[in-house]
Amino acid sequence: MDAEQVETLSISSPVKQGNKRIFVNNVDLFTGKNIGKYLNGCFPGASQQPLDAEDEEAASVRSYEASSPQEGTFDVCGSLSHREGGRPPWIAHIVDSSDRESMEEALLDCDVIVYNITDGAAQLEEARWAVSTLHGHIDELSSQKIFILLSTVMTWAKSKLMDAEDPDIPFTEEDFRKRRAHPNFKEHMSLEKHALKLGKTNKSKLMTYVVASGLTYGCEEEVFHFFFKEAWHNAPFLPVLGGGENNQPTIHIQDLASVVQNIIDGRPKTKYILAVDDSRSTLEDIIKAISVHLSNGCVKQIPIADVFLYKDITQVQCDMLLVDLPMEASCVKDRMNIRWVAEMGVVENAAAVVAEFRKSRGLLEKSAARANDDGDDGDDDDGKAMEDKELLDAIREAQEINNGRIEDQYITNFFRDILLSKQCQNQGFILDGYPKTTDQAKVLFAVTDEDREDNPDGDLKYNALIMPEVVVHLEAPDTFLKERVINLPEAVVHGTHNSEAGFTRRLDEYSLINTEDETVLNYFDELEIHPERINIATDDSPEMKQTVEQIVEIIGAPRNYGPSEEELEEARRLAVEKKLREQEEARMKRQQEEATETAERAASEAEWAARLQRVRQQESELLATRSVPMRNYLMRHVMPTLTQGLLECSKVRPDDPVDYLAEYLFKNNPSSV
C-alpha cells in the first residue's frame, strides 16, 4: 500500500479525553501564536460535542485574548523563532529549539506535536528531525503520539485541472496523490510524504497528519498584510497582481486552529486533510473587499513584472498570491465540527475581518464602515458632480449675503464628512477650536436616522463614530492672552485677526456666546466626556513644551500602525547586528585594556627590577664603604700575627692545630709585648 494512500473520509469514535500536552513550534509567529492561543482556551474533546445555534452564533464572533493557562484546558508548550522575545503569558513552557536534547525531551513528553512549516526553510529541517526523532523512539513510547504537520496548498500549485473543459471542478483530499508542488515548495511536499510514511509504521504509537492549509488571514494578518497596511495608510489604490482572476483558497487562522483541534480530539482516519473555507473568491475580489471596508474602494491591476516594485511583498507572498486553485475541503466540511469564524471567506466577512485586524493591531477599534459604502467602483458620476456644483453655488450665494462668511450649516457638514472619512476613522483626528458653541456641537455630533436604524434598541445620545474620546480645555486669564497677542511679531500678525483690536473683539464674542451655564465644555461634560483643564498661564517653557507633554499624557500612547513581520524581522536583524557589534566592541575594548594592563605591568616590573638593582648596588657600595675601617683594623692589628701563626702551625704541624694557633696568638699578641 502506498504510504500516502487516502483512507475513508470518516472520524473515529472519540476516545475519553484527559488533559493533553501540546507542542507548537514558533509560538511567537503568526500561525504558531494564533493556533497556540486558540488551543490554550480549548478543553479536550470539546470539538466533538454537537453545535447548537447559540454555539454557532458565538463562534462567528469568537475572540480570544492572551491569558495564563487555564485549569482543564490543553497544556500548550512550544518554541520561539526569536528567543529574545520572551515567553508569551498564555503558554506553559518554552523549549529552546537550538538545544536538540531539550527538544527531544519535550517532544517525547507531549501527547500532540503541531509543526507549522510555512515560516521558513529552517522549519522544514527541524520538522523532519522532530517526526524522525519520534519515530526513532516508537518502540519506547508508552502512549500514542499525534504529529500534525501544517503545510500549505502551495504543494498543489502546479497540479493539472481535474477537467480542462471545466476548470471549476475542485480538488479534494482524494486527489492528493496527483498534486504537483510549486517549484519553491517541493521540499514541503517531500516532508509531507516523509511524515505520512512514518505514520504508517505503528499507528497505536505514532499517528501523523498533514494539513494542507489555504492562505491564512485574520487577526493581524499574514499573506494579505501588505494590502491591509496600504489600505489603512490610505493608499490611492490597492494593487491587484496580474489579472486578479486567480482562485484563492483561503482559511481564517482561527478556523485552521479549529481544524487542528478536531484532529486532536477526533483522530480522523484521513491522514491528508485540506483546510480551506467555502469561498470561491478571486484575488481581485479579496483585495477589492479590503479596499472597500478599510480605504477608498479603489484597486488597480498591475503587471506581474511590477510586483517587486513593492518592497513589502516577498517572493513567497508573491507565489501565494498568484496561486490559482479551486479546492473543496471534504473532510473538514462534512466530517468535522468546525466552529466557523469565516466559513464563506474574506469577501463575505470583510467587515468583521477588518474590525478584527484593527483590534489585533491595536488601531482605532471603531468601525470605519460608511452608509454610502455600497461596493461600487468608487468612480465619480455625473449625479455626484452636479450635487457638488449646486452645493458650491449655494455656499457662494450665502457668502455674498453674510459678508464673505460661510454659514455654520455648511461648515458643520464639511467637518462631519471629513470626520467620517476613512482617513479620520483609520488614523483618528484632532479638532482644534471647533465646535465653538453648544449649538455647533449638537449639530455636528447629532445622531442621524441612519444611526438609529443601525441601533434600533440603543439609546444613542451622539454619533460615536465622530465623537472625540478626549476633550482638553486650555485656559488662561484674559490679561495673559492679550499680553501674548500684543507681543506677537508683526510678521505673524499681518493679514490675520490677531491684532489687539481684532483679538479683543473675538474674545468678547467668545465670552458672550459661552456663558457660565451654556458652554461647549458643559455639552461634553453632560455626555460624560469630562474635559481635562490645563492652565497655560503657568507654562513658561519654550514653545509650551510642558503643556504639550500634559496633553500627550492625557491622550495616551499613539495608536499607530504596528510594524509588519518583515519590519519586525529587519528590526530584529538590526538588533542582532547591534548586539554583535557591541559585543565585538566590548571584546576589542577588553583586548585593548588587557594589552594596556600587560604593557603597564611589564613597564612596572621593569621599573621595579631597575630599582631593585639600584638598591642592591647601593647596599653593596654601602657595605663596602662600611667595611673599610674594619679591614684596615684587621690588616694592621690581626692579620700579621694571624698570618705568622698560620705559617708556624703549618711548619710544626701539631696534633691540635687550633690549640697550637691559639697558644701562638696568646704568646705573640702585639699588645702584650
C-alpha positions as CSV (number, residue, x, y, z in Angstrom):
1,M,0.0,0.0,0.0
2,D,1.2,3.5,-0.9
3,A,2.4,5.4,2.2
4,E,0.2,8.3,1.1
5,Q,-2.9,6.4,0.2
6,V,-6.0,8.1,1.4
7,E,-8.4,6.2,3.7
8,T,-12.1,6.5,4.0
9,L,-13.3,10.0,4.9
10,S,-14.6,9.5,8.5
11,I,-13.7,10.3,12.0
12,S,-13.1,7.5,14.5
13,S,-15.2,7.5,17.7
14,P,-13.8,10.0,20.1
15,V,-11.9,8.4,23.0
16,K,-12.1,9.5,26.6
17,Q,-10.0,12.6,26.7
18,G,-7.8,13.7,29.6
19,N,-5.6,16.7,29.8
20,K,-3.2,16.7,26.9
21,R,0.1,18.4,26.5
22,I,0.6,20.0,23.1
23,F,3.8,21.3,21.5
24,V,3.5,24.1,18.9
25,N,6.6,25.4,17.1
26,N,7.3,29.2,16.7
27,V,4.6,30.4,19.1
28,D,5.9,34.0,18.5
29,L,5.0,34.0,14.8
30,F,1.6,34.3,13.1
31,T,0.5,30.7,12.7
32,G,2.0,29.2,15.8
33,K,0.9,32.1,18.0
34,N,-2.7,32.1,16.9
35,I,-3.1,28.3,17.0
36,G,-1.3,28.1,20.3
37,K,-3.5,30.7,21.9
38,Y,-6.6,29.0,20.4
39,L,-5.7,25.6,21.8
40,N,-4.8,27.2,25.2
41,G,-8.5,28.0,25.6
42,C,-9.9,24.6,24.4
43,F,-11.0,21.7,26.6
44,P,-10.0,18.3,25.4
45,G,-12.9,16.6,23.5
46,A,-14.9,19.9,23.2
47,S,-14.8,19.8,19.4
48,Q,-16.7,16.5,19.3
49,Q,-19.7,17.9,21.1
50,P,-22.6,18.9,18.8
51,L,-23.0,22.5,18.0
52,D,-26.3,24.2,18.7
53,A,-27.5,27.5,17.2
54,E,-26.2,29.6,20.1
55,D,-22.7,28.0,19.8
56,E,-22.6,28.7,16.1
57,E,-23.5,32.3,16.6
58,A,-20.9,32.7,19.3
59,A,-18.3,31.1,17.1
60,S,-18.8,33.7,14.4
61,V,-17.7,36.4,16.8
62,R,-15.3,34.4,18.9
63,S,-12.4,36.3,20.3
64,Y,-9.6,35.1,22.4
65,E,-7.1,37.1,24.4
66,A,-3.7,36.2,25.7
67,S,-4.1,34.9,29.2
68,S,-2.4,32.4,31.6
69,P,-3.1,28.7,31.0
70,Q,-6.5,27.7,32.4
71,E,-7.5,24.7,34.5
72,G,-8.5,21.7,32.4
73,T,-7.6,23.1,29.0
74,F,-4.8,21.9,26.8
75,D,-1.4,22.4,28.2
76,V,0.5,24.2,25.5
77,C,4.3,24.5,25.3
78,G,6.4,25.5,22.3
79,S,9.5,27.0,20.8
80,L,10.3,30.6,19.8
81,S,11.6,31.8,16.5
82,H,13.3,34.7,18.3
83,R,14.3,33.8,21.8
84,E,14.8,37.4,22.9
85,G,11.0,37.9,22.7
86,G,10.4,36.0,26.0
87,R,7.6,33.6,26.9
88,P,4.0,34.5,26.0
89,P,1.7,34.7,29.0
90,W,-0.6,32.0,27.7
91,I,2.0,29.3,27.2
92,A,3.1,26.9,29.9
93,H,6.7,26.3,28.9
94,I,9.2,27.4,26.2
95,V,11.7,25.0,24.7
96,D,15.0,26.1,23.2
97,S,14.8,24.8,19.6
98,S,18.6,25.1,19.2
99,D,19.1,22.5,22.0
100,R,18.2,19.2,20.4
101,E,18.4,17.3,23.7
102,S,15.9,19.6,25.3
103,M,13.7,19.5,22.2
104,E,13.7,15.7,22.1
105,E,12.8,15.5,25.8
106,A,9.9,18.0,25.2
107,L,8.6,16.1,22.1
108,L,8.6,12.8,24.0
109,D,6.8,14.4,26.9
110,C,4.0,15.8,24.7
111,D,0.9,14.0,23.5
112,V,0.5,16.1,20.4
113,I,3.1,17.9,18.3
114,V,2.0,20.6,15.9
115,Y,4.6,21.7,13.4
116,N,4.0,24.6,11.0
117,I,6.5,24.5,8.1
118,T,5.4,27.8,6.3
119,D,7.7,30.0,8.4
120,G,10.9,29.4,6.5
121,A,13.4,26.8,5.4
122,A,14.7,26.2,8.9
123,Q,11.4,24.8,10.0
124,L,11.5,22.2,7.2
125,E,14.7,20.7,8.6
126,E,13.5,20.9,12.2
127,A,10.1,19.3,11.5
128,R,11.8,16.4,9.6
129,W,14.1,15.9,12.6
130,A,11.2,16.1,15.0
131,V,9.0,13.5,13.3
132,S,12.0,11.2,12.7
133,T,13.0,11.5,16.3
134,L,9.5,10.5,17.5
135,H,9.6,7.6,15.0
136,G,13.0,6.6,16.3
137,H,11.6,6.1,19.8
138,I,8.4,4.4,18.6
139,D,9.1,1.2,20.5
140,E,9.7,3.1,23.7
141,L,6.5,5.2,23.6
142,S,4.1,4.3,26.4
143,S,1.2,6.2,24.8
144,Q,0.1,7.3,21.4
145,K,1.7,10.5,20.0
146,I,-0.1,12.6,17.3
147,F,2.1,14.6,14.9
148,I,0.3,17.2,12.9
149,L,2.3,18.8,10.0
150,L,0.8,22.2,9.0
151,S,1.7,22.5,5.3
152,T,0.3,24.7,2.5
153,V,-1.8,24.3,-0.6
154,M,1.3,25.5,-2.5
155,T,2.2,21.9,-2.7
156,W,-0.8,21.7,-5.1
157,A,0.0,24.9,-7.0
158,K,1.1,23.2,-10.3
159,S,-1.5,20.4,-10.3
160,K,-3.3,19.8,-13.5
161,L,-7.0,20.7,-13.5
162,M,-9.4,17.8,-12.9
163,D,-11.2,18.7,-16.1
164,A,-9.6,21.1,-18.6
165,E,-13.0,21.9,-20.0
166,D,-14.5,22.6,-16.6
167,P,-11.8,24.5,-14.6
168,D,-14.3,25.0,-11.7
169,I,-14.2,21.3,-10.6
170,P,-12.4,21.5,-7.3
171,F,-9.6,19.4,-5.9
172,T,-10.4,17.3,-2.8
173,E,-8.4,15.1,-0.4
174,E,-8.9,12.2,-2.7
175,D,-6.8,13.8,-5.4
176,F,-3.8,14.4,-3.1
177,R,-1.6,11.8,-4.9
178,K,-2.0,13.8,-8.1
179,R,-0.8,17.0,-6.6
180,R,2.2,18.9,-8.0
181,A,4.1,21.4,-6.0
182,H,5.2,24.9,-6.9
183,P,8.9,24.8,-7.6
184,N,9.6,26.8,-4.4
185,F,7.6,24.3,-2.3
186,K,9.0,21.0,-3.4
187,E,10.7,20.5,-0.1
188,H,7.4,21.0,1.7
189,M,5.9,18.2,-0.4
190,S,8.8,15.9,0.3
191,L,8.3,16.5,4.0
192,E,4.6,15.7,3.7
193,K,5.4,12.3,2.2
194,H,8.0,11.6,4.8
195,A,5.7,12.4,7.7
196,L,2.8,10.3,6.2
197,K,5.2,7.4,5.6
198,L,6.5,7.3,9.2
199,G,2.9,7.4,10.5
200,K,2.2,4.1,8.8
201,T,4.7,2.1,10.9
202,N,2.7,1.7,14.2
203,K,-0.4,3.8,14.4
204,S,-1.0,2.7,18.0
205,K,2.2,4.5,19.0
206,L,2.5,7.3,16.4
207,M,-0.2,8.9,14.2
208,T,0.9,11.5,11.6
209,Y,-1.4,14.0,9.8
210,V,-0.7,16.5,7.1
211,V,-2.9,19.6,6.9
212,A,-2.6,21.5,3.6
213,S,-3.8,24.9,4.7
214,G,-5.2,27.6,2.4
215,L,-3.8,31.1,2.5
216,T,-4.3,32.2,6.1
217,Y,-5.8,35.5,7.1
218,G,-7.4,37.1,10.2
219,C,-6.1,38.9,13.3
220,E,-3.0,40.9,12.5
221,E,-2.9,39.3,9.0
222,E,-0.2,37.4,7.2
223,V,-0.1,36.9,3.4
224,F,-2.7,39.7,2.9
225,H,-1.0,42.0,5.4
226,F,0.5,44.3,2.7
227,F,-3.0,45.2,1.4
228,F,-4.4,45.9,4.9
229,K,-1.4,48.1,5.7
230,E,-1.7,50.0,2.4
231,A,-5.4,50.5,2.9
232,W,-5.1,51.7,6.5
233,H,-2.5,54.2,5.3
234,N,-5.0,55.5,2.7
235,A,-3.1,54.5,-0.4
236,P,-4.8,55.9,-3.5
237,F,-5.4,52.3,-4.7
238,L,-4.5,48.7,-3.8
239,P,-2.6,46.8,-6.5
240,V,-4.0,43.6,-7.9
241,L,-1.3,41.3,-9.1
242,G,-1.7,40.2,-12.7
243,G,-5.2,39.9,-13.8
244,G,-6.5,39.1,-10.3
245,E,-8.8,36.4,-11.7
246,N,-7.0,33.5,-10.0
247,N,-9.0,31.5,-7.4
248,Q,-7.5,31.9,-3.9
249,P,-8.0,29.0,-1.5
250,T,-8.1,30.7,1.9
251,I,-8.9,30.0,5.6
252,H,-9.2,32.1,8.7
253,I,-6.4,31.4,11.1
254,Q,-8.9,30.6,13.9
255,D,-10.7,28.2,11.6
256,L,-7.4,26.5,10.8
257,A,-6.9,26.2,14.6
258,S,-10.3,24.6,14.9
259,V,-9.3,22.0,12.3
260,V,-6.2,21.2,14.4
261,Q,-8.5,20.9,17.5
262,N,-10.8,18.5,15.6
263,I,-7.8,16.3,14.6
264,I,-6.5,16.2,18.2
265,D,-10.0,15.3,19.6
266,G,-11.3,13.1,16.8
267,R,-8.3,11.5,15.2
268,P,-9.7,11.2,11.7
269,K,-8.9,8.2,9.6
270,T,-8.0,10.5,6.7
271,K,-4.4,11.5,7.2
272,Y,-4.1,14.1,4.5
273,I,-6.5,17.0,5.1
274,L,-7.3,20.1,3.1
275,A,-8.1,23.1,5.2
276,V,-9.9,25.7,3.2
277,D,-13.1,27.6,3.6
278,D,-16.1,27.5,1.3
279,S,-15.3,30.7,-0.6
280,R,-14.5,30.8,-4.3
281,S,-13.0,34.3,-4.3
282,T,-10.5,35.6,-6.7
283,L,-7.5,37.7,-5.7
284,E,-9.3,40.8,-7.1
285,D,-12.4,40.0,-5.0
286,I,-10.4,39.8,-1.9
287,I,-8.3,43.0,-2.5
288,K,-11.4,44.9,-3.5
289,A,-13.2,43.9,-0.3
290,I,-10.2,45.1,1.8
291,S,-10.2,48.4,0.0
292,V,-13.9,49.0,0.3
293,H,-14.0,48.3,4.0
294,L,-10.7,49.9,5.0
295,S,-10.0,52.5,2.4
296,N,-11.5,54.2,-0.7
297,G,-12.6,51.1,-2.6
298,C,-10.1,51.7,-5.4
299,V,-8.0,48.9,-6.9
300,K,-5.7,48.7,-9.9
301,Q,-4.3,45.8,-11.9
302,I,-0.6,45.8,-12.2
303,P,1.6,43.5,-14.3
304,I,3.3,40.6,-12.5
305,A,6.7,42.0,-13.6
306,D,6.0,45.1,-11.5
307,V,5.1,43.2,-8.3
308,F,8.6,43.6,-6.8
309,L,8.4,47.4,-7.1
310,Y,6.6,46.9,-3.8
311,K,9.4,46.0,-1.4
312,D,7.0,44.7,1.2
313,I,5.8,41.8,-1.0
314,T,8.3,38.9,-0.7
315,Q,8.8,36.2,-3.2
316,V,6.9,33.6,-1.1
317,Q,4.0,36.0,-0.7
318,C,4.0,36.7,-4.5
319,D,3.9,32.9,-5.2
320,M,1.0,32.5,-2.8
321,L,-1.0,35.5,-4.2
322,L,-0.7,34.2,-7.7
323,V,-1.8,30.6,-6.9
324,D,-5.0,29.5,-8.8
325,L,-6.6,26.5,-7.2
326,P,-10.3,25.6,-6.9
327,M,-10.4,23.4,-3.8
328,E,-13.0,21.8,-1.5
329,A,-12.2,20.5,1.9
330,S,-14.4,17.4,2.0
331,C,-13.2,16.1,5.4
332,V,-13.3,19.4,7.1
333,K,-16.7,20.3,5.6
334,D,-18.5,17.0,6.1
335,R,-16.7,15.2,8.9
336,M,-15.6,17.9,11.4
337,N,-17.4,20.1,13.9
338,I,-15.7,23.4,13.0
339,R,-16.9,26.4,14.9
340,W,-16.5,28.6,11.8
341,V,-15.4,32.2,12.1
342,A,-15.5,32.9,8.4
343,E,-16.8,29.9,6.6
344,M,-17.6,31.9,3.4
345,G,-14.1,33.5,3.3
346,V,-12.7,37.0,3.3
347,V,-15.1,38.8,1.0
348,E,-18.3,37.7,2.8
349,N,-16.8,38.5,6.2
350,A,-14.8,41.6,5.2
351,A,-16.3,44.0,7.8
352,A,-15.6,41.5,10.7
353,V,-12.1,40.7,9.4
354,V,-11.3,44.5,9.2
355,A,-12.6,45.0,12.7
356,E,-10.5,42.1,13.9
357,F,-7.5,43.4,12.1
358,R,-7.8,46.8,13.8
359,K,-8.2,45.2,17.2
360,S,-5.3,42.9,16.8
361,R,-3.0,45.7,15.6
362,G,-4.1,48.0,18.4
363,L,-5.5,50.5,16.0
364,L,-8.7,52.5,16.4
365,E,-11.4,50.0,17.1
366,K,-14.4,52.0,15.8
367,S,-16.0,50.8,12.6
368,A,-14.9,52.6,9.5
369,A,-17.9,51.4,7.5
370,R,-20.0,54.1,5.9
371,A,-23.6,54.3,4.9
372,N,-22.5,55.1,1.4
373,D,-20.2,52.0,1.1
374,D,-22.3,50.2,-1.4
375,G,-19.4,48.3,-3.1
376,D,-19.4,50.4,-6.3
377,D,-16.3,51.1,-8.2
378,G,-15.7,54.4,-6.4
379,D,-15.6,56.4,-9.7
380,D,-17.1,59.9,-9.9
381,D,-20.5,60.0,-11.5
382,D,-22.4,62.9,-13.1
383,G,-25.0,63.0,-10.4
384,K,-22.5,63.5,-7.6
385,A,-20.7,66.1,-9.6
386,M,-23.9,68.0,-10.1
387,E,-24.7,67.9,-6.4
388,D,-21.3,69.2,-5.6
389,K,-21.7,72.1,-8.0
390,E,-25.1,73.0,-6.6
391,L,-23.6,72.9,-3.1
392,L,-20.7,75.2,-4.1
393,D,-23.2,77.7,-5.7
394,A,-25.3,77.7,-2.5
395,I,-22.2,78.4,-0.4
396,R,-21.0,81.3,-2.6
397,E,-24.5,82.8,-2.6
398,A,-24.6,82.6,1.2
399,Q,-21.2,84.2,1.5
400,E,-22.3,87.2,-0.5
401,I,-25.2,87.7,1.9
402,N,-23.1,87.1,5.0
403,N,-20.2,89.4,4.2
404,G,-18.0,86.6,3.0
405,R,-18.6,84.3,5.9
406,I,-19.6,80.6,5.4
407,E,-22.8,79.6,7.3
408,D,-22.5,77.2,10.2
409,Q,-24.6,74.5,8.5
410,Y,-22.0,74.2,5.7
411,I,-19.0,74.2,8.0
412,T,-20.6,71.5,10.2
413,N,-21.4,69.4,7.1
414,F,-17.8,69.7,6.0
415,F,-16.5,68.7,9.4
416,R,-18.9,65.7,9.5
417,D,-17.8,64.5,6.1
418,I,-14.1,64.7,7.0
419,L,-14.6,63.0,10.4
420,L,-16.5,60.2,8.7
421,S,-13.8,59.7,6.1
422,K,-11.7,56.6,6.0
423,Q,-8.6,58.6,6.8
424,C,-10.0,60.0,10.1
425,Q,-11.6,56.7,11.0
426,N,-8.3,54.9,10.4
427,Q,-5.8,57.3,11.8
428,G,-8.0,59.4,14.2
429,F,-8.4,63.2,14.3
430,I,-7.9,66.3,16.4
431,L,-10.4,69.1,16.4
432,D,-8.8,72.4,17.2
433,G,-11.1,75.2,18.3
434,Y,-14.3,73.7,16.8
435,P,-17.1,73.4,17.7
436,K,-17.1,76.9,19.2
437,T,-20.6,76.8,20.5
438,T,-23.0,74.3,22.1
439,D,-25.3,74.6,19.1
440,Q,-22.5,73.7,16.7
441,A,-21.6,70.7,18.9
442,K,-25.1,69.4,19.0
443,V,-25.5,69.7,15.2
444,L,-22.0,68.2,14.5
445,F,-22.3,65.2,16.8
446,A,-26.1,64.6,16.3
447,V,-27.4,61.1,15.8
448,T,-28.9,60.6,12.3
449,D,-31.8,58.5,11.3
450,E,-29.4,56.0,9.7
451,D,-27.6,55.7,13.1
452,R,-30.9,54.9,14.8
453,E,-31.7,52.3,12.1
454,D,-28.4,50.6,12.8
455,N,-29.1,50.6,16.5
456,P,-32.9,50.3,16.9
457,D,-32.6,49.2,20.6
458,G,-29.8,51.6,21.5
459,D,-30.2,54.8,23.5
460,L,-28.0,56.9,21.2
461,K,-27.0,60.4,22.5
462,Y,-24.5,61.2,19.9
463,N,-22.7,59.8,16.9
464,A,-20.0,57.7,18.5
465,L,-18.0,57.4,15.2
466,I,-17.0,61.1,15.3
467,M,-17.3,62.0,19.0
468,P,-13.8,62.8,20.4
469,E,-12.6,60.4,23.0
470,V,-10.7,63.2,24.9
471,V,-11.5,66.9,25.3
472,V,-8.8,69.2,26.5
473,H,-9.5,72.8,27.5
474,L,-6.6,75.3,27.5
475,E,-7.5,78.1,29.8
476,A,-5.8,81.4,30.9
477,P,-6.8,84.8,32.1
478,D,-7.8,87.4,29.5
479,T,-4.9,89.6,30.5
480,F,-2.4,86.8,29.8
481,L,-4.0,86.2,26.4
482,K,-4.0,89.9,25.5
483,E,-0.4,90.2,26.5
484,R,0.6,87.3,24.4
485,V,-1.1,88.7,21.3
486,I,0.5,92.1,21.9
487,N,3.9,90.5,21.9
488,L,3.4,88.7,18.7
489,P,5.9,89.7,15.9
490,E,4.4,91.9,13.2
491,A,5.1,89.3,10.5
492,V,2.9,86.9,12.3
493,V,0.1,89.3,13.0
494,H,-0.1,90.8,9.5
495,G,-3.1,89.6,7.5
496,T,-4.7,87.9,10.5
497,H,-7.3,88.7,13.1
498,N,-4.6,88.7,15.8
499,S,-4.3,92.4,16.1
500,E,-5.1,93.8,19.5
501,A,-8.5,95.2,18.3
502,G,-9.4,92.0,16.4
503,F,-8.4,89.8,19.3
504,T,-10.4,91.9,21.8
505,R,-13.5,91.7,19.6
506,R,-13.2,87.9,19.3
507,L,-12.6,87.5,23.0
508,D,-15.8,89.5,23.7
509,E,-17.8,87.4,21.3
510,Y,-16.5,84.2,22.9
511,S,-17.5,85.4,26.4
512,L,-20.9,86.4,25.1
513,I,-21.6,83.0,23.4
514,N,-20.1,80.8,26.2
515,T,-21.9,81.8,29.3
516,E,-21.4,80.1,32.6
517,D,-24.4,77.8,32.1
518,E,-24.1,77.3,28.3
519,T,-20.6,76.2,27.1
520,V,-19.2,73.6,24.8
521,L,-17.4,72.1,27.8
522,N,-20.8,71.6,29.6
523,Y,-22.1,69.8,26.5
524,F,-19.2,67.3,26.7
525,D,-19.5,67.1,30.5
526,E,-23.1,66.1,30.3
527,L,-22.2,63.3,27.9
528,E,-19.7,62.1,30.5
529,I,-16.8,63.0,28.3
530,H,-15.3,65.2,31.0
531,P,-12.9,67.9,29.8
532,E,-9.4,68.0,31.0
533,R,-8.4,71.6,32.0
534,I,-4.8,72.9,31.7
535,N,-3.8,76.4,32.8
536,I,-1.3,77.5,30.2
537,A,-0.6,80.8,32.1
538,T,1.8,78.8,34.4
539,D,3.8,77.3,31.4
540,D,6.9,79.3,30.8
541,S,8.7,76.5,28.9
542,P,9.9,77.1,25.2
543,E,7.0,76.5,22.7
544,M,4.7,75.5,25.5
545,K,6.5,72.2,25.9
546,Q,5.1,71.5,29.4
547,T,1.5,71.9,28.1
548,V,2.2,69.6,25.1
549,E,3.6,67.0,27.4
550,Q,0.5,67.2,29.6
551,I,-1.8,66.8,26.5
552,V,0.2,63.8,25.3
553,E,-0.1,62.2,28.7
554,I,-3.9,62.7,28.7
555,I,-4.4,61.4,25.2
556,G,-2.2,58.4,25.8
557,A,0.1,56.4,23.6
558,P,-0.4,56.8,19.9
559,R,-2.3,54.0,18.2
560,N,-0.2,53.9,15.1
561,Y,0.1,51.0,12.7
562,G,2.4,48.4,14.1
563,P,5.4,47.0,12.2
564,S,4.9,44.2,9.7
565,E,6.6,40.8,10.2
566,E,9.1,41.9,7.6
567,E,9.8,45.1,9.5
568,L,10.0,43.2,12.8
569,E,12.4,40.8,11.2
570,E,14.5,43.7,9.9
571,A,14.4,45.3,13.4
572,R,15.5,42.0,14.9
573,R,18.3,41.7,12.4
574,L,19.5,45.2,13.2
575,A,19.2,44.5,16.9
576,V,21.3,41.3,16.5
577,E,23.8,43.2,14.4
578,K,23.9,45.9,17.0
579,K,24.4,43.4,19.8
580,L,27.2,41.6,17.8
581,R,28.8,45.0,17.1
582,E,28.6,45.9,20.8
583,Q,30.0,42.5,21.7
584,E,32.8,42.9,19.2
585,E,33.5,46.5,20.5
586,A,33.5,45.2,24.1
587,R,35.8,42.3,23.1
588,M,38.2,44.8,21.4
589,K,38.0,47.1,24.3
590,R,38.8,44.2,26.7
591,Q,41.7,43.2,24.5
592,Q,43.0,46.8,24.4
593,E,42.6,47.1,28.2
594,E,44.4,43.8,28.7
595,A,47.1,44.8,26.3
596,T,47.4,48.2,28.2
597,E,47.4,46.4,31.5
598,T,50.1,43.9,30.2
599,A,52.2,46.8,29.0
600,E,51.8,48.7,32.2
601,R,52.6,45.6,34.2
602,A,55.7,44.9,32.1
603,A,56.8,48.5,32.5
604,S,56.1,48.4,36.2
605,E,58.1,45.1,36.6
606,A,61.0,46.6,34.6
607,E,60.9,49.7,36.8
608,W,60.9,47.6,39.9
609,A,63.7,45.4,38.6
610,A,65.8,48.5,37.9
611,R,65.0,49.9,41.3
612,L,65.9,46.6,42.9
613,Q,69.2,46.6,41.0
614,R,70.0,50.1,42.1
615,V,69.1,49.2,45.7
616,R,71.4,46.2,45.6
617,Q,74.2,48.2,44.2
618,Q,73.7,50.9,46.8
619,E,73.7,48.3,49.5
620,S,76.8,46.8,48.1
621,E,78.5,50.1,47.9
622,L,77.4,51.0,51.5
623,L,78.7,47.6,52.8
624,A,82.0,48.2,51.0
625,T,82.3,51.7,52.5
626,R,81.4,50.5,56.0
627,S,83.9,47.6,55.8
628,V,87.0,49.8,55.0
629,P,87.8,50.7,58.7
630,M,87.3,47.1,59.8
631,R,89.6,45.8,57.0
632,N,92.2,48.4,57.9
633,Y,92.0,47.4,61.6
634,L,92.3,43.7,60.8
635,M,95.1,44.3,58.4
636,R,97.0,46.4,60.9
637,H,96.4,44.5,64.2
638,V,95.2,41.0,63.4
639,M,96.3,39.7,60.1
640,P,100.1,40.0,60.5
641,T,100.2,37.9,63.8
642,L,97.5,35.6,62.5
643,T,99.3,35.0,59.2
644,Q,102.6,34.3,61.1
645,G,100.8,31.9,63.4
646,L,99.3,30.0,60.5
647,L,102.7,29.7,58.9
648,E,104.3,28.4,62.1
649,C,101.4,26.0,62.5
650,S,101.9,24.6,59.0
651,K,105.6,24.1,59.7
652,V,105.2,22.4,63.1
653,R,102.1,20.5,62.2
654,P,100.9,19.9,65.7
655,D,98.3,17.3,66.6
656,D,95.9,20.1,67.7
657,P,96.4,23.0,65.3
658,V,93.6,25.1,66.7
659,D,95.0,24.9,70.2
660,Y,98.5,25.5,68.9
661,L,97.3,28.6,67.0
662,A,95.5,29.9,70.0
663,E,98.6,29.5,72.2
664,Y,100.7,31.1,69.5
665,L,98.4,34.2,69.3
666,F,98.4,34.5,73.0
667,K,102.2,34.4,73.3
668,N,102.7,36.8,70.3
669,N,99.9,39.2,71.0
670,P,101.3,42.6,69.9
671,S,99.5,44.4,72.7
672,S,101.1,42.2,75.4
673,V,104.7,42.7,74.1
